[in-house]
Amino acid sequence: MINEDLLAFCSIFNHMRRLHSDERGAVNVVMGLLLIPLLGALGIGFEISNWFLTARGMQNAADSAVLAAATNGGSNYDVEAKAVAARYGFVSGVNNISIAVSNTAACPGSGNNCYSVTISGLLPLYLSQVVGYRGDATLSGTPAKQLGATAVAGHPNSPTDFCLVALGPNGIRTNGAPKANMQCNTMSNANSTCNGHDLGAPVGAAHGTNNGCGIRQYSNVPAFVDPYAAWAGKIPTNPCASYPQEPAKKKDPALPASNQWSGLQSLSGTVIVCGDLQLTGDVTVDAPANALLVIEDGQLDTNGYTFASTKGSGLTVVFSGDNSGSYTHAPTGGGTLNFAAPTSGTWSGVAIYQDPKLTSGVDISAAGNAPAWDITGLVYLPNSSVTFSGAVNKAGFGKSCFVLVVKDITVNGTGMILPNGECVPAGLAMPSTTIPGRATLVL
């Protein structure tokens, strides 16, 4: 009996000793204890990865959207930006996404004309709450994470000079113009529409839409601000009591001798002609000290002759008056205009100037042809609808500088303005505006 009890005790003791030394299953206990923090760590890792991928997608969408907005540059820039963002899966007002687009964002350095796109959204929290993270926002009363991305884009602006500017609503148009060759830049404060030929202009710009004008074509360019209109204040007071006109009928009186020119005309200071000025022979104007020729309520009728200036002369022809009669306020006739504007003084760089208050009798139907234009300087016709058919070259004794500013213009046939490159020595500050370059990210 004692032996059996001893054997039983020994057996129990041996089992207890083996159990004490057996470490199998210890890992399960440890894993059970670490399961909660491990799940929390996995949860926060999942959340962070999801936040990173979403934020990266928002940034890509914002970058592409702001470039689209800046490139568009028009009134619907925001619509285009949101459409591009939608291609990346971010639609404003859907799935807690909001998109803000602006064209008045601050630019790095200076200015507030950059474009910006900000995409923001809320993501619900999942396993990250296991470790006590409560987010930084709420979504439908539950914790959420706020994410967002912002991109800013701008245009590197390039100041550009123009030799042809249309100020009015009809802008620049072509009527075929297969041989047109504008060897200088054009600008329209409205639209430019060239059918069949791009005019050969290195740059064609339009404040509205440019449709085919220029080798490099730009739309939505800042409008040209006309500085020349203010020069009307420099026109002398009108002293005229009457305005003789060329006889339309045989019984009409002839022009006075003072209104008929031929031969050498020595001019200085201001010379005012009341009514029409008609050439009865070739005229050579000698104005070494610069001269201002003002034609009040009349035309300059070359009448098939040449109106030219001598070497060293500077001449400005101003058409002024009022709109009460059937007057023509422009150069007319065949022949040739061949003169250079002054290179200094009050009317520096201005060859022909139509008073901006004139709105009738100002249109020109055959500019460059009737008469031909060999002119150095600015021809300013702010209310004139011009049909341009000929080639403009520099004056015989002038620099290579010609600028035409009109209300609107139609270019026909061989309309051509030869290269400009000497407007500074010619005394003329050319019209210019800034053409935005390719949109680039700046932030």
C-alpha positions as a Markdown table, in Angstrom:
| # | Residue | x | y | z |
|---|---|---|---|---|
| 1 | Met | 0.0 | 0.0 | 0.0 |
| 2 | Ile | 2.8 | 2.3 | 0.9 |
| 3 | Asn | 4.6 | 1.5 | -2.4 |
| 4 | Glu | 1.5 | 2.3 | -4.4 |
| 5 | Asp | 1.0 | 5.6 | -2.7 |
| 6 | Leu | 4.6 | 6.4 | -3.2 |
| 7 | Leu | 4.4 | 5.6 | -6.9 |
| 8 | Ala | 1.3 | 7.8 | -7.3 |
| 9 | Phe | 3.1 | 10.7 | -5.6 |
| 10 | Cys | 6.2 | 10.3 | -7.7 |
| 11 | Ser | 4.0 | 10.2 | -10.9 |
| 12 | Ile | 2.2 | 13.4 | -9.9 |
| 13 | Phe | 5.5 | 15.1 | -9.0 |
| 14 | Asn | 7.1 | 14.2 | -12.3 |
| 15 | His | 4.1 | 15.6 | -14.2 |
| 16 | Met | 4.3 | 18.8 | -12.2 |
| 17 | Arg | 8.0 | 19.1 | -12.9 |
| 18 | Arg | 7.5 | 18.6 | -16.7 |
| 19 | Leu | 4.7 | 21.2 | -16.7 |
| 20 | His | 6.9 | 23.6 | -14.9 |
| 21 | Ser | 9.7 | 23.2 | -17.4 |
| 22 | Asp | 7.4 | 23.1 | -20.5 |
| 23 | Glu | 7.4 | 26.6 | -22.3 |
| 24 | Arg | 5.2 | 25.6 | -25.2 |
| 25 | Gly | 2.2 | 28.1 | -25.6 |
| 26 | Ala | 4.0 | 31.0 | -24.0 |
| 27 | Val | 4.0 | 32.8 | -27.3 |
| 28 | Asn | 0.3 | 32.6 | -27.5 |
| 29 | Val | 0.0 | 34.3 | -24.2 |
| 30 | Val | 2.4 | 37.1 | -25.2 |
| 31 | Met | 0.6 | 37.5 | -28.5 |
| 32 | Gly | -2.6 | 37.7 | -26.7 |
| 33 | Leu | -1.2 | 40.5 | -24.6 |
| 34 | Leu | 0.3 | 42.4 | -27.6 |
| 35 | Leu | -2.7 | 41.9 | -29.9 |
| 36 | Ile | -4.4 | 45.2 | -29.0 |
| 37 | Pro | -1.3 | 47.5 | -29.5 |
| 38 | Leu | -0.3 | 45.5 | -32.7 |
| 39 | Leu | -3.8 | 46.0 | -34.2 |
| 40 | Gly | -3.6 | 49.7 | -33.3 |
| 41 | Ala | -0.2 | 50.0 | -35.0 |
| 42 | Leu | -1.4 | 48.3 | -38.1 |
| 43 | Gly | -4.5 | 50.5 | -38.1 |
| 44 | Ile | -2.6 | 53.8 | -37.8 |
| 45 | Gly | -0.2 | 52.6 | -40.5 |
| 46 | Phe | -3.1 | 51.9 | -42.8 |
| 47 | Glu | -4.6 | 55.3 | -42.0 |
| 48 | Ile | -1.4 | 57.2 | -42.7 |
| 49 | Ser | -0.8 | 55.4 | -46.0 |
| 50 | Asn | -4.4 | 56.2 | -47.1 |
| 51 | Trp | -3.9 | 59.9 | -46.1 |
| 52 | Phe | -0.6 | 60.1 | -48.0 |
| 53 | Leu | -2.0 | 58.5 | -51.2 |
| 54 | Thr | -5.1 | 60.8 | -51.0 |
| 55 | Ala | -3.1 | 63.9 | -50.4 |
| 56 | Arg | -0.7 | 63.0 | -53.2 |
| 57 | Gly | -3.7 | 62.6 | -55.5 |
| 58 | Met | -5.1 | 65.9 | -54.4 |
| 59 | Gln | -1.7 | 67.6 | -55.1 |
| 60 | Asn | -1.5 | 66.1 | -58.6 |
| 61 | Ala | -5.0 | 67.2 | -59.3 |
| 62 | Ala | -4.4 | 70.7 | -58.0 |
| 63 | Asp | -1.2 | 71.1 | -60.0 |
| 64 | Ser | -2.9 | 70.1 | -63.3 |
| 65 | Ala | -6.0 | 72.1 | -62.6 |
| 66 | Val | -4.1 | 75.3 | -61.8 |
| 67 | Leu | -2.0 | 75.0 | -65.0 |
| 68 | Ala | -5.3 | 74.5 | -67.0 |
| 69 | Ala | -6.8 | 77.6 | -65.3 |
| 70 | Ala | -3.7 | 79.8 | -66.0 |
| 71 | Thr | -3.4 | 78.6 | -69.6 |
| 72 | Asn | -7.1 | 79.3 | -70.2 |
| 73 | Gly | -6.8 | 82.8 | -68.8 |
| 74 | Gly | -10.4 | 83.6 | -69.8 |
| 75 | Ser | -13.6 | 84.2 | -67.8 |
| 76 | Asn | -14.3 | 80.5 | -67.4 |
| 77 | Tyr | -10.9 | 79.6 | -66.0 |
| 78 | Asp | -12.5 | 78.2 | -62.9 |
| 79 | Val | -14.7 | 75.9 | -64.9 |
| 80 | Glu | -11.7 | 74.5 | -66.7 |
| 81 | Ala | -9.8 | 74.0 | -63.5 |
| 82 | Lys | -12.7 | 72.0 | -61.9 |
| 83 | Ala | -13.1 | 69.9 | -65.0 |
| 84 | Val | -9.5 | 68.9 | -64.9 |
| 85 | Ala | -9.7 | 68.1 | -61.2 |
| 86 | Ala | -12.7 | 65.9 | -61.9 |
| 87 | Arg | -10.5 | 63.8 | -64.2 |
| 88 | Tyr | -8.4 | 62.9 | -61.1 |
| 89 | Gly | -11.6 | 61.9 | -59.2 |
| 90 | Phe | -12.0 | 65.1 | -57.2 |
| 91 | Val | -15.4 | 66.7 | -57.9 |
| 92 | Ser | -16.4 | 69.7 | -55.9 |
| 93 | Gly | -19.4 | 69.0 | -53.6 |
| 94 | Val | -19.1 | 65.2 | -54.0 |
| 95 | Asn | -17.6 | 62.8 | -51.4 |
| 96 | Asn | -16.9 | 65.7 | -49.0 |
| 97 | Ile | -14.6 | 67.4 | -51.5 |
| 98 | Ser | -14.4 | 71.2 | -52.0 |
| 99 | Ile | -12.4 | 73.0 | -54.7 |
| 100 | Ala | -11.6 | 76.7 | -54.6 |
| 101 | Val | -10.2 | 78.4 | -57.7 |
| 102 | Ser | -8.8 | 82.0 | -57.9 |
| 103 | Asn | -7.1 | 84.3 | -60.4 |
| 104 | Thr | -6.1 | 86.9 | -57.8 |
| 105 | Ala | -3.6 | 84.7 | -55.8 |
| 106 | Ala | -0.4 | 86.3 | -54.5 |
| 107 | Cys | 2.6 | 85.6 | -56.7 |
| 108 | Pro | 6.0 | 84.8 | -55.2 |
| 109 | Gly | 7.9 | 88.0 | -55.2 |
| 110 | Ser | 5.1 | 90.5 | -56.0 |
| 111 | Gly | 1.8 | 90.9 | -57.6 |
| 112 | Asn | -1.6 | 89.2 | -57.0 |
| 113 | Asn | -2.4 | 88.0 | -60.5 |
| 114 | Cys | -1.5 | 84.4 | -60.1 |
| 115 | Tyr | -3.9 | 81.5 | -60.3 |
| 116 | Ser | -4.5 | 79.1 | -57.4 |
| 117 | Val | -6.4 | 75.9 | -56.9 |
| 118 | Thr | -7.1 | 74.4 | -53.4 |
| 119 | Ile | -8.6 | 71.0 | -53.1 |
| 120 | Ser | -9.7 | 69.9 | -49.6 |
| 121 | Gly | -11.7 | 67.0 | -48.2 |
| 122 | Leu | -12.5 | 64.9 | -45.1 |
| 123 | Leu | -11.7 | 61.2 | -44.6 |
| 124 | Pro | -13.5 | 59.1 | -41.9 |
| 125 | Leu | -11.2 | 57.4 | -39.4 |
| 126 | Tyr | -11.1 | 53.6 | -39.1 |
| 127 | Leu | -8.6 | 51.5 | -37.1 |
| 128 | Ser | -6.5 | 54.5 | -36.0 |
| 129 | Gln | -9.2 | 55.1 | -33.3 |
| 130 | Val | -8.0 | 51.9 | -31.6 |
| 131 | Val | -4.9 | 53.8 | -30.3 |
| 132 | Gly | -7.0 | 56.8 | -29.3 |
| 133 | Tyr | -6.4 | 59.1 | -32.4 |
| 134 | Arg | -9.5 | 61.2 | -32.8 |
| 135 | Gly | -8.6 | 63.1 | -36.0 |
| 136 | Asp | -8.7 | 66.9 | -36.5 |
| 137 | Ala | -12.2 | 67.3 | -37.8 |
| 138 | Thr | -15.6 | 65.7 | -37.7 |
| 139 | Leu | -17.7 | 64.2 | -40.4 |
| 140 | Ser | -21.4 | 63.6 | -39.7 |
| 141 | Gly | -20.6 | 63.7 | -36.0 |
| 142 | Thr | -17.7 | 61.2 | -36.1 |
| 143 | Pro | -14.0 | 61.8 | -36.0 |
| 144 | Ala | -12.3 | 62.6 | -39.4 |
| 145 | Lys | -9.1 | 63.6 | -40.9 |
| 146 | Gln | -8.8 | 67.0 | -42.8 |
| 147 | Leu | -6.7 | 66.8 | -46.0 |
| 148 | Gly | -5.9 | 69.4 | -48.6 |
| 149 | Ala | -3.5 | 70.5 | -51.4 |
| 150 | Thr | -2.8 | 73.9 | -53.0 |
| 151 | Ala | -1.1 | 74.8 | -56.2 |
| 152 | Val | -0.3 | 78.3 | -57.6 |
| 153 | Ala | 0.6 | 79.0 | -61.3 |
| 154 | Gly | 1.6 | 82.1 | -63.2 |
| 155 | His | 2.7 | 83.4 | -66.5 |
| 156 | Pro | 6.2 | 84.7 | -67.2 |
| 157 | Asn | 5.2 | 87.9 | -68.9 |
| 158 | Ser | 7.0 | 89.2 | -72.0 |
| 159 | Pro | 6.6 | 92.8 | -73.1 |
| 160 | Thr | 5.9 | 92.8 | -76.8 |
| 161 | Asp | 5.8 | 95.7 | -79.3 |
| 162 | Phe | 3.3 | 96.0 | -82.1 |
| 163 | Cys | 3.2 | 97.8 | -85.4 |
| 164 | Leu | -0.5 | 97.2 | -86.0 |
| 165 | Val | -3.1 | 97.8 | -83.3 |
| 166 | Ala | -6.9 | 97.6 | -83.6 |
| 167 | Leu | -8.7 | 99.3 | -80.8 |
| 168 | Gly | -12.3 | 98.7 | -81.8 |
| 169 | Pro | -14.8 | 95.8 | -81.5 |
| 170 | Asn | -14.2 | 94.4 | -85.0 |
| 171 | Gly | -10.5 | 94.0 | -84.5 |
| 172 | Ile | -8.3 | 92.6 | -87.2 |
| 173 | Arg | -9.6 | 90.6 | -90.2 |
| 174 | Thr | -8.3 | 89.4 | -93.5 |
| 175 | Asn | -10.0 | 89.1 | -96.8 |
| 176 | Gly | -7.9 | 86.4 | -98.4 |
| 177 | Ala | -4.6 | 88.4 | -98.2 |
| 178 | Pro | -2.6 | 85.6 | -99.9 |
| 179 | Lys | 0.5 | 87.8 | -100.2 |
| 180 | Ala | 0.2 | 89.7 | -97.0 |
| 181 | Asn | 3.5 | 89.9 | -95.1 |
| 182 | Met | 3.4 | 91.8 | -91.8 |
| 183 | Gln | 7.0 | 91.6 | -90.7 |
| 184 | Cys | 6.1 | 92.9 | -87.3 |
| 185 | Asn | 3.6 | 92.0 | -84.6 |
| 186 | Thr | -0.2 | 92.7 | -84.5 |
| 187 | Met | -2.6 | 93.3 | -81.7 |
| 188 | Ser | -6.4 | 93.5 | -81.4 |
| 189 | Asn | -8.3 | 94.7 | -78.4 |
| 190 | Ala | -11.1 | 92.5 | -79.6 |
| 191 | Asn | -10.8 | 89.4 | -81.8 |
| 192 | Ser | -8.4 | 88.7 | -84.7 |
| 193 | Thr | -9.7 | 86.5 | -87.5 |
| 194 | Cys | -7.5 | 85.5 | -90.4 |
| 195 | Asn | -8.9 | 83.2 | -93.1 |
| 196 | Gly | -6.6 | 81.6 | -95.5 |
| 197 | His | -3.4 | 83.5 | -94.4 |
| 198 | Asp | -1.8 | 84.2 | -91.1 |
| 199 | Leu | -0.5 | 87.7 | -92.2 |
| 200 | Gly | 3.1 | 86.5 | -91.7 |
| 201 | Ala | 3.3 | 88.5 | -88.5 |
| 202 | Pro | 5.8 | 86.9 | -86.0 |
| 203 | Val | 3.3 | 87.4 | -83.2 |
| 204 | Gly | -0.5 | 87.8 | -83.5 |
| 205 | Ala | -2.2 | 88.8 | -80.3 |
| 206 | Ala | -5.8 | 89.4 | -79.3 |
| 207 | His | -7.5 | 90.4 | -76.2 |
| 208 | Gly | -10.4 | 88.2 | -77.3 |
| 209 | Thr | -9.9 | 85.2 | -79.5 |
| 210 | Asn | -7.1 | 85.0 | -82.1 |
| 211 | Asn | -8.3 | 82.8 | -85.0 |
| 212 | Gly | -5.4 | 82.3 | -87.4 |
| 213 | Cys | -3.5 | 85.6 | -87.2 |
| 214 | Gly | 0.3 | 85.4 | -86.7 |
| 215 | Ile | 2.9 | 82.8 | -86.8 |
| 216 | Arg | 2.6 | 82.6 | -83.0 |
| 217 | Gln | -0.9 | 83.2 | -82.0 |
| 218 | Tyr | -2.2 | 84.4 | -78.6 |
| 219 | Ser | -5.7 | 84.8 | -77.2 |
| 220 | Asn | -6.8 | 86.5 | -74.0 |
| 221 | Val | -3.9 | 88.9 | -74.0 |
| 222 | Pro | -4.2 | 92.0 | -71.7 |
| 223 | Ala | -5.8 | 94.8 | -73.7 |
| 224 | Phe | -3.6 | 97.6 | -75.1 |
| 225 | Val | -4.2 | 100.8 | -73.2 |
| 226 | Asp | -4.1 | 103.7 | -75.7 |
| 227 | Pro | -1.7 | 106.4 | -74.6 |
| 228 | Tyr | -2.0 | 108.4 | -77.8 |
| 229 | Ala | -5.6 | 109.7 | -77.3 |
| 230 | Ala | -4.3 | 112.1 | -74.7 |
| 231 | Trp | -2.2 | 113.8 | -77.4 |
| 232 | Ala | -5.4 | 115.5 | -78.6 |
| 233 | Gly | -4.8 | 118.1 | -75.9 |
| 234 | Lys | -1.7 | 119.2 | -77.9 |
| 235 | Ile | -3.8 | 120.2 | -81.0 |
| 236 | Pro | -3.9 | 124.0 | -81.3 |
| 237 | Thr | -7.1 | 125.9 | -81.1 |
| 238 | Asn | -9.1 | 126.0 | -84.3 |
| 239 | Pro | -8.9 | 129.6 | -85.8 |
| 240 | Cys | -10.9 | 128.8 | -88.9 |
| 241 | Ala | -14.0 | 130.7 | -89.9 |
| 242 | Ser | -14.7 | 128.6 | -93.1 |
| 243 | Tyr | -13.6 | 125.3 | -94.6 |
| 244 | Pro | -13.2 | 125.4 | -98.4 |
| 245 | Gln | -13.8 | 122.0 | -100.0 |
| 246 | Glu | -12.7 | 120.7 | -103.4 |
| 247 | Pro | -15.3 | 121.4 | -106.0 |
| 248 | Ala | -17.7 | 118.5 | -106.5 |
| 249 | Lys | -19.3 | 120.2 | -109.5 |
| 250 | Lys | -18.0 | 122.5 | -112.2 |
| 251 | Lys | -20.0 | 125.4 | -110.8 |
| 252 | Asp | -18.5 | 125.0 | -107.3 |
| 253 | Pro | -15.8 | 127.5 | -106.4 |
| 254 | Ala | -12.2 | 126.4 | -106.7 |
| 255 | Leu | -10.1 | 126.1 | -103.7 |
| 256 | Pro | -8.2 | 129.2 | -102.6 |
| 257 | Ala | -4.6 | 129.3 | -103.6 |
| 258 | Ser | -3.6 | 128.8 | -99.9 |
| 259 | Asn | -5.3 | 125.4 | -100.1 |
| 260 | Gln | -3.4 | 124.3 | -103.2 |
| 261 | Trp | 0.2 | 123.3 | -102.8 |
| 262 | Ser | 3.0 | 122.4 | -105.2 |
| 263 | Gly | 6.8 | 122.7 | -105.2 |
| 264 | Leu | 8.9 | 123.5 | -102.2 |
| 265 | Gln | 7.1 | 124.3 | -99.0 |
| 266 | Ser | 9.2 | 125.6 | -96.1 |
| 267 | Leu | 7.4 | 125.0 | -92.9 |
| 268 | Ser | 8.2 | 125.6 | -89.2 |
| 269 | Gly | 6.1 | 125.7 | -86.1 |
| 270 | Thr | 2.4 | 125.2 | -86.6 |
| 271 | Val | 0.7 | 125.7 | -90.0 |
| 272 | Ile | -3.1 | 125.5 | -90.1 |
| 273 | Val | -5.0 | 124.8 | -93.3 |
| 274 | Cys | -8.8 | 125.5 | -93.1 |
| 275 | Gly | -10.6 | 122.9 | -95.3 |
| 276 | Asp | -9.2 | 120.7 | -98.0 |
| 277 | Leu | -5.5 | 120.7 | -98.9 |
| 278 | Gln | -4.9 | 119.6 | -102.5 |
| 279 | Leu | -1.6 | 119.1 | -104.3 |
| 280 | Thr | -1.4 | 120.5 | -107.8 |
| 281 | Gly | 2.1 | 119.2 | -108.3 |
| 282 | Asp | 4.8 | 117.3 | -106.3 |
| 283 | Val | 5.4 | 118.9 | -102.9 |
| 284 | Thr | 8.6 | 118.9 | -101.0 |
| 285 | Val | 8.3 | 119.9 | -97.4 |
| 286 | Asp | 11.4 | 121.4 | -95.8 |
| 287 | Ala | 11.0 | 121.5 | -92.0 |
| 288 | Pro | 14.4 | 121.2 | -90.4 |
| 289 | Ala | 13.1 | 122.6 | -87.1 |
| 290 | Asn | 10.0 | 120.3 | -87.2 |
| 291 | Ala | 6.6 | 121.4 | -88.3 |
| 292 | Leu | 3.0 | 120.7 | -87.3 |
| 293 | Leu | 0.5 | 120.8 | -90.2 |
| 294 | Val | -3.1 | 120.9 | -89.0 |
| 295 | Ile | -5.9 | 120.4 | -91.5 |
| 296 | Glu | -9.2 | 121.5 | -90.0 |
| 297 | Asp | -12.3 | 119.9 | -91.5 |
| 298 | Gly | -10.5 | 118.8 | -94.6 |
| 299 | Gln | -8.5 | 116.1 | -96.4 |
| 300 | Leu | -5.0 | 115.9 | -97.7 |
| 301 | Asp | -5.6 | 115.1 | -101.4 |
| 302 | Thr | -2.3 | 114.1 | -103.0 |
| 303 | Asn | -4.1 | 114.2 | -106.3 |
| 304 | Gly | -1.7 | 111.8 | -107.9 |
| 305 | Tyr | 1.4 | 113.7 | -106.8 |
| 306 | Thr | 4.1 | 113.0 | -104.2 |
| 307 | Phe | 4.1 | 114.7 | -100.8 |
| 308 | Ala | 7.6 | 114.3 | -99.4 |
| 309 | Ser | 9.9 | 115.7 | -96.8 |
| 310 | Thr | 13.6 | 116.7 | -97.1 |
| 311 | Lys | 16.5 | 115.1 | -95.3 |
| 312 | Gly | 16.5 | 116.2 | -91.7 |
| 313 | Ser | 12.9 | 117.4 | -91.7 |
| 314 | Gly | 10.3 | 116.3 | -89.2 |
| 315 | Leu | 6.6 | 116.7 | -90.0 |
| 316 | Thr | 3.3 | 115.8 | -88.3 |
| 317 | Val | 0.0 | 116.0 | -90.1 |
| 318 | Val | -3.0 | 116.4 | -87.9 |
| 319 | Phe | -6.6 | 116.0 | -89.0 |
| 320 | Ser | -9.0 | 117.9 | -86.7 |
| 321 | Gly | -12.3 | 119.7 | -86.8 |
| 322 | Asp | -15.8 | 118.4 | -86.0 |
| 323 | Asn | -18.4 | 116.0 | -87.2 |
| 324 | Ser | -21.0 | 118.5 | -88.3 |
| 325 | Gly | -20.4 | 118.4 | -92.0 |
| 326 | Ser | -19.6 | 115.9 | -94.7 |
| 327 | Tyr | -15.9 | 116.5 | -94.4 |
| 328 | Thr | -13.1 | 114.0 | -95.0 |
| 329 | His | -10.5 | 113.9 | -92.3 |
| 330 | Ala | -7.9 | 111.7 | -94.0 |
| 331 | Pro | -5.2 | 111.4 | -96.7 |
| 332 | Thr | -6.8 | 110.7 | -100.1 |
| 333 | Gly | -5.8 | 110.6 | -103.8 |
| 334 | Gly | -3.2 | 108.6 | -105.7 |
| 335 | Gly | 0.4 | 109.5 | -105.6 |
| 336 | Thr | 2.7 | 109.0 | -102.6 |
| 337 | Leu | 3.1 | 110.1 | -99.0 |
| 338 | Asn | 6.8 | 110.1 | -98.3 |
| 339 | Phe | 7.8 | 111.9 | -95.0 |
| 340 | Ala | 9.2 | 111.3 | -91.6 |
| 341 | Ala | 7.8 | 112.3 | -88.2 |
| 342 | Pro | 9.9 | 114.5 | -85.8 |
| 343 | Thr | 12.3 | 112.6 | -83.7 |
| 344 | Ser | 12.0 | 115.0 | -80.8 |
| 345 | Gly | 9.6 | 117.6 | -79.4 |
| 346 | Thr | 5.9 | 117.7 | -78.7 |
| 347 | Trp | 4.9 | 115.4 | -81.6 |
| 348 | Ser | 7.9 | 113.2 | -81.5 |
| 349 | Gly | 7.4 | 110.0 | -83.5 |
| 350 | Val | 3.9 | 111.0 | -84.8 |
| 351 | Ala | 3.5 | 111.2 | -88.6 |
| 352 | Ile | -0.3 | 111.3 | -89.0 |
| 353 | Tyr | -2.8 | 112.0 | -86.2 |
| 354 | Gln | -6.6 | 111.9 | -86.4 |
| 355 | Asp | -8.3 | 113.8 | -83.6 |
| 356 | Pro | -10.1 | 111.2 | -81.5 |
| 357 | Lys | -13.2 | 113.3 | -81.3 |
| 358 | Leu | -13.7 | 112.8 | -85.1 |
| 359 | Thr | -16.0 | 109.9 | -85.8 |
| 360 | Ser | -17.2 | 110.6 | -89.4 |
| 361 | Gly | -15.2 | 111.0 | -92.5 |
| 362 | Val | -12.3 | 109.2 | -91.0 |
| 363 | Asp | -12.4 | 105.8 | -92.8 |
| 364 | Ile | -9.7 | 104.8 | -95.3 |
| 365 | Ser | -10.6 | 102.4 | -98.0 |
| 366 | Ala | -7.2 | 101.8 | -99.7 |
| 367 | Ala | -4.5 | 102.4 | -97.1 |
| 368 | Gly | -1.0 | 102.0 | -98.6 |
| 369 | Asn | -2.3 | 102.3 | -102.2 |
| 370 | Ala | -4.2 | 105.6 | -102.6 |
| 371 | Pro | -1.9 | 107.2 | -101.9 |
| 372 | Ala | 1.1 | 104.9 | -101.3 |
| 373 | Trp | 2.6 | 105.2 | -97.9 |
| 374 | Asp | 6.4 | 105.6 | -97.4 |
| 375 | Ile | 6.1 | 106.8 | -93.8 |
| 376 | Thr | 8.4 | 106.8 | -90.8 |
| 377 | Gly | 6.4 | 107.2 | -87.5 |
| 378 | Leu | 3.0 | 106.6 | -86.0 |
| 379 | Val | -0.2 | 106.8 | -88.1 |
| 380 | Tyr | -3.0 | 107.2 | -85.5 |
| 381 | Leu | -6.6 | 106.6 | -86.8 |
| 382 | Pro | -8.5 | 105.7 | -83.6 |
| 383 | Asn | -12.0 | 105.8 | -85.1 |
| 384 | Ser | -11.2 | 104.7 | -88.6 |
| 385 | Ser | -12.2 | 101.5 | -90.3 |
| 386 | Val | -9.3 | 100.8 | -92.5 |
| 387 | Thr | -8.9 | 98.6 | -95.6 |
| 388 | Phe | -5.2 | 98.0 | -96.0 |
| 389 | Ser | -4.1 | 96.8 | -99.4 |
| 390 | Gly | -0.6 | 98.1 | -100.1 |
| 391 | Ala | 2.9 | 97.9 | -98.7 |
| 392 | Val | 4.3 | 100.5 | -96.2 |
| 393 | Asn | 8.0 | 101.2 | -96.3 |
| 394 | Lys | 10.1 | 103.8 | -94.5 |
| 395 | Ala | 10.3 | 107.4 | -95.6 |
| 396 | Gly | 13.1 | 108.1 | -98.1 |
| 397 | Phe | 14.9 | 110.1 | -95.4 |
| 398 | Gly | 13.5 | 108.3 | -92.4 |
| 399 | Lys | 14.2 | 105.3 | -90.1 |
| 400 | Ser | 12.6 | 101.9 | -90.4 |
| 401 | Cys | 9.7 | 102.6 | -88.0 |
| 402 | Phe | 6.0 | 102.4 | -88.8 |
| 403 | Val | 3.1 | 101.9 | -86.4 |
| 404 | Leu | -0.6 | 101.9 | -87.5 |
| 405 | Val | -3.3 | 102.3 | -84.8 |
| 406 | Val | -6.8 | 102.0 | -86.0 |
| 407 | Lys | -10.4 | 101.3 | -84.9 |
| 408 | Asp | -10.5 | 98.1 | -87.0 |
| 409 | Ile | -8.8 | 96.9 | -90.1 |
| 410 | Thr | -9.3 | 94.5 | -93.0 |
| 411 | Val | -6.1 | 93.4 | -94.7 |
| 412 | Asn | -6.4 | 92.6 | -98.4 |
| 413 | Gly | -4.1 | 91.3 | -101.1 |
| 414 | Thr | -0.5 | 92.5 | -100.5 |
| 415 | Gly | -1.0 | 94.3 | -97.2 |
| 416 | Met | 2.5 | 94.6 | -95.9 |
| 417 | Ile | 4.4 | 96.5 | -93.2 |
| 418 | Leu | 8.2 | 96.1 | -93.6 |
| 419 | Pro | 10.5 | 95.5 | -90.6 |
| 420 | Asn | 10.6 | 97.8 | -87.7 |
| 421 | Gly | 13.7 | 98.1 | -85.7 |
| 422 | Glu | 14.5 | 101.8 | -85.5 |
| 423 | Cys | 11.6 | 103.3 | -83.6 |
| 424 | Val | 13.8 | 104.5 | -80.8 |
| 425 | Pro | 16.0 | 106.7 | -83.0 |
| 426 | Ala | 12.8 | 107.7 | -84.8 |
| 427 | Gly | 11.5 | 109.1 | -81.6 |
| 428 | Leu | 8.5 | 106.8 | -81.2 |
| 429 | Ala | 7.6 | 104.6 | -78.2 |
| 430 | Met | 5.9 | 101.7 | -79.9 |
| 431 | Pro | 2.6 | 100.4 | -78.5 |
| 432 | Ser | 3.1 | 97.3 | -76.4 |
| 433 | Thr | 1.5 | 95.0 | -73.9 |
| 434 | Thr | 2.6 | 91.9 | -72.0 |
| 435 | Ile | 2.0 | 88.5 | -73.6 |
| 436 | Pro | 1.8 | 85.8 | -71.0 |
| 437 | Gly | 4.2 | 83.0 | -71.6 |
| 438 | Arg | 3.5 | 79.3 | -70.9 |
| 439 | Ala | 1.8 | 78.8 | -67.6 |
| 440 | Thr | 4.2 | 77.4 | -64.9 |
| 441 | Leu | 3.8 | 76.3 | -61.3 |
| 442 | Val | 5.2 | 78.8 | -58.9 |
| 443 | Leu | 4.1 | 77.3 | -55.7 |
